[in-house]
């Protein structure tokens, strides 16, 4: 895989994931207690033998830069790297990236520096999945295509949320012959269904999922990619580049039949984390042949004293003094005091420890973490939050989107309570 270079797209402003993206880009949002979302595509690359990676970003990139610089330090002899390509002004352009294709176009000079790399893999920086990218690469090579697009079979009720593909055999090989970006009309959706026979020939046998959805993961022959991007100023792969290349008839499908989640909203982020603690999680963290990599922080083990914990991930450095924790994710350096109840909570943790004195509540001072006697359900608690004693956060009114007027830093999005980074929730607050 020495001839493959990966570009990981860091995404836009992340408005649907706000306020988790208030201070960081989407790929830098913490995940599963101790990782960042960006660790997913980078780990997939490392586990598949890809050693040259660029991460393209432009919004709130400081946290992402810090994480990558500390997490991915390779030896100087293997030609391995993970580098950030942040949006910058040049003599050719002074604008922000205008789309996914535009972002890659403005960084083509970095691809051209690596003449030994003839294949470019473009990955998304905000998805949760585990893929053997080497198998994907060899499928692309064997197909003889200029481009191969990874696609996921989905059911009819989900199809309109994706870019959809239609495939057909061309000269004995399957090619993508049609592409539609998030079609809504029932007749159009019907026309894009794959037949059961086609799915079987592609190695998939589930008649309930007959729409092939684009995963936003592409492989290009580098020469073809450069030619396509230099043809004009087309801004987006999904809207412009892919439909144009499909018309040429040399774009192949790659069917992926594993777990895949686009972490684009508060609800999907919350659910993706909670999916990790189920009896048989669809995405398994405990996979020895394909581990997830991240920043080695050298933290002490979690300390638990008298708590009732069921179906939970508890990250390093956490201190749990008691209470009831169900179906939750507890992030790095989290502090949970006595008699706390957490149900369906994703707690992102803290960036630093407080001393024993600082962890003691007093008049006018609320320590990091969750105070004694608090009850929190269906929530995301961002880093360094301070939640007082006997707080009740349950969204009993069932609101979907709400900004409480009396507690800055606490909002409800997609029906999920979100406590913003560095927010303080006073004693006895109720929502």
N, C-alpha and C positions, 0 to 999 in steps of 0.2 A: 504493500500500500504506500510505498515511497513516492509514487507518482500521483497521489491524491492530495488535494488541498481543500480544507473545509472552510466555508464561510458561514458563520452563525449570526443570523439577523436578530438584533436586539429589540426590535419592535419600536412602535411609536411612543406617544405620550402615556399610554396605559390608562386612559381616562376611565375605562370600564372597571379597572382594578383599583381606582382611587378610593380611599386615601392611602392604601398600601404603597402606591407609587408617588406619594407626595414628596418624599425625600430620596427616592431611588428609582432606577429603571426597572422594568418588569423582570428581566433576567436576574436582578439582584435581590428580588423578594425572597425571604427565607422560606424553606420548605421542609417538611418532615422533621422538624425539631432542630436539625443541625446543618442542613444543606442550604444551598441557594438554587433557584430554578435553573440557572446557567450550568450548574453541575451536571444536569441530565444530558444535554447534548455533548458536552465535553467528555463525560464518562463514556457515552456511547462511542465516541471517536477513539478514545484511548483503548477501550476494550476491543475495538475492531482493527487496531493497528494503524490508525490515522494519527500522524504526529505533527502535522502542520495545520494550525487552526487560527483563523482570524475571527474576532467578535466585532460586528459592526453595530455601533450605537450612537445616539446623539442626545438623549434626554437623561438628565440626572445620572451621569456616568461615574461620579466619584466613588460611590459605594461599590459599583461593579469593578472598577479599576483596582480598588484596594483588595477586593476578594481574589481576583484573578492573579494579581501580582504576588499574593501570599500563598495561594493554593497550588499554583502550577509552575513550579520551578524545575525544569528538566536539566539533565547534564548537558554540558557544552559540546559533547562529541556526537550526539545522536541526531542533530539537526531537528530537534523537536521544539515546538513553541506554541504558546497561546498568547496572541497579541490583540490588543484593543485597537480598533480603527474608529475613532470618534469623528463626528462631523467636523470639518474644518474649512476655513476659507482658503482658496487657492487662487492662482492667477486665472484659472479657467472658470471657477465658480465661487460665488459668495453666498449661495442660498443653502437652506436646510435641505436634507434629503426629501425628495418629493414622492417617494414610494420605494418598494423593495428593489425593483430593477434599477431605479436611479441610484440607490445606495450602493449597489454592486458596481454600476458603471463608473461611479466616481472613485472607486478603489481598484480599477482594473490594473493600474500600474503596479500594484503590489503582487497581483497574480502573475503578471508578465515577468517579474523578477525571478520567478521560479520556473526556469525553462524545462527542468526535469519533470514537472507536474503537467500531465496532459489531461487530467480529469478534475473537475470542480464539483464538490458536493455542497449544496446550499441547504442549511438546516434552520429551523425556527428556534428561537431562544426562550419560548414560553410554553413548551409542551412537556407533558409527563408521559414517557414511554421508554421501553428498552428495545432496541433494534440491533440486529447484527448487520452493521453497515458494510462489512466485507462481503456478505452474501448479496446485499443490495448492489454493490459495485460489480460483482461477477455476473449478476443477472443483466446489468446494463451492458457489460462487455459482450456477453454471449448474444444479446439481442441485436447488436450491430446498430443500435439507435444513436441519433445525435443527442437525445435527451431521454432520461427515464424518470417518470413521475411516480412517487410512492402514493398509493391510494388504499383507503380503508373501506370495506363494505359496511354500509349503514342501512338502517331500516327506513322505510318511507317517511315516517313521522319526523325524522331528524334530517332528512336529505336537503331540505331547503336552506339549512344553515351552512352548507358547504358549497365549494366549487365542485361540480359533478362532471364525470367523464363518461364517454361512451366508447367502447372498444369493439374491434372487429379484426378478424384475421386478414392480413395483407401479405401475399406471397409466402404463406405458411407461418408467419409470425404475427402475434397480436400487436396491434398498434392502436393508439388513441386517435379516434377519428372525429371526436366532437368534445367540446368543453363549454360549460355554462356556469357562470359565477352566481351562486345562490339563487337559482330559479324558484319562483313561487307558484306559477300557474300549474294546476293539476295535470293538464294535458302535457305540458312541457316536462313535468316530473315523470309522467308515465313513459314518455318517449325516451327518457334517459335510463330506464331500467335495463339491467343486463339480464340475459336469459340464464336459466338454471344451467343449461349446457355450457354456456360461455364461462360461467363461474367455476364449474367443475374442471374445465380445461385449464383454467388459471390456478387451480389448486385450492378452491374454496367451495365448501358444500353446505351452505346455509340459505335455503330459499327465502327466509324472512328478511334477509339483508341483501337486496339486489341493486342498490345504488352504490356506485364507486365514487367515494369522496376524496378529493385531494387533501393530503396531509400537509401541504406546504413544504415538502421535502423533495429536492430535485438533485439529479446528477446530470451534468453537462460535459460533453467533450469541450475542453477549454477553448479550442480554436473556434468552435461554433458559437459558444457563449460570447466571446469577444466580438465576433462578427455581428451577432444579433443585437448586442447592446450598442454597437457603434453605428448601426443602420440609421437610427433616429434617436429621439429623446423619449421613447416610451418609458413610462414611469413605473409600471407595476407588472410583476410576473403573471399574476392571475388574470388581470384584465387585458394585458397587451401582449407580452412575450409568448406565453403558452398558447393562446389561440392562434397566433401567427405561425408558430412552429408546427402546430398540429396540421395546419393547412398544407404544409410541406410533406406530411405523411410519414415522418420518421421519429415519432415520439412513442416510447414504449411504456406500458404500465408495469408497476411492481406491486403485487398484492401483499399487504401487511395484515396479519390476522391476530395481532396481539392487543394488549391494553394500550390505549392512546387517549389522552385527555388534553384538550386545548385549555390552558389555564388563563382565560381571558377576562373573567368576571369574578366578583366577590363570591358569588354562589359556587362557581366551578372551583375556585381556589379552596374554599372551605370544604367542599365535598371531596376534592382530590386528596386533601390531607386526612380526612376522616376515613376514606377508603383504605388507607394504609393500616388501620388498626382492626379491621374486620377479621372474622374467623378464617376466611380464605381470601386475602386481599388480591385484587386483580393485578396490582403492581407490587411485586415482592422486593422489599429492601434486603432481605436475607438471601441473596443469590451469590454464592461464592465465585462462580465462574464469570460473573459480570458485576463487580462491585461498583458502588457509587463513590466517587472521589470528591474531596472537599478540602477546606483549609484545616490542617492539623493544629488544634488550639492548645493541646496539653492541659486540659481542664481536669479537675478531680472528678471521681464518680458522683453520680446523683446520690443524695442522702435522703432517706425516707424514714419517718418516725411515726408509726401508728396510723398511717393512712390506709383507707380502703380503696384500692385501685383495681379497675377492671377494664381491659381493652384500652391500653394507652401506650404511647411512646413517651419516654422520659429521657431527655437529653442530658449530657454531661454538665456538671456544675450546678444542677438543680437542688434546691432544698425544699422538701415537702414535710411540713410539721404535723400533718393530720388531715382529716376531712374525707370527702368522697369524690373520687375522680372516675368518670365513666366516659368511654368512647372519646378520648381527647388526646391531643398532642401537646406535650410540654417542652418548650424550647430551652436552649442553652441558658444557664445561670438564672432560671426562673426561681422565684421564692414564693411559696404558698404557705400561709400561716394556718393555725388550727381551725377546725370546724368549717372549712371551705368546701363548697359543693360545686363541682364543674361537670357539666354534661354537654357533650358535643362542642367542646371549646378547643380552638387552635391558638395556643399561646406561643408567640415568637421568641420570648425570652428577653435577655438583656445584654448590653454590650460590655458591662463591667459589674464587678461585685461591690457591695457595700459592706462596711465593717459591721460587727455585732451591734455597736452603738447606733449606727445609722439605720439598722434594720428594726430598731425599737421605736414604735410609734409614740409620738408626743404631741403636745399642743402645737398646731400649725405645721406639723411634719408628718407626711405619709411616706413610708419607705417604698422602695422598688418592690413590685410584685403585687400579691393579692392579700388583703388584710383579713384578720380573723372574722369568722362568721359570715363571709360573703357568699352569695349564691349567683352563679353565672351559667347561662345556658345558651347554646346556639350563637356562639360569639367568636370573633377573632380579636386577640389582644396583641397589638403590635409592640415592638421593643421598647424597653425602658418605661413602660406604663406604670403608674402608681395608683392602685385601687385601694380605697380605704376600708375600714371595718364595717361589717353589716350592710354592705352594698348588695342590691338585688338588681341584676341585669337579666331580664327574661323576655322582654318584648311581649308582655301579656296582651297588649292590644292587637298584636299581629300585623303591625305596620311593615310595609315593604321598603319604603324609602322615606327617611325622616331625619331631621336635624333638630334634636332637642334644644330649646332656647336657653336652658339653664345649666348646661354642662358642656363647654367647648371641648372638642376632642372626642366626643362620643356621637356616633351616627348610626343609622340603620340603612344598610344597602342590601338589596335582594332579599330582604327579610332577615338578614344576619346583622347582629350588633357588632360594630367595629370600634374598638378603642384605639385611637391613633397613637403613633409613636410619640413618646415623651409626654403623653397626656396624663392628667391627674383627675381621679374621680373621688370626690369627698366622701367621708363617712356617711352612711345611712342613705346614700343616693339610690333612687329606684327608677327603673325604666321598664 
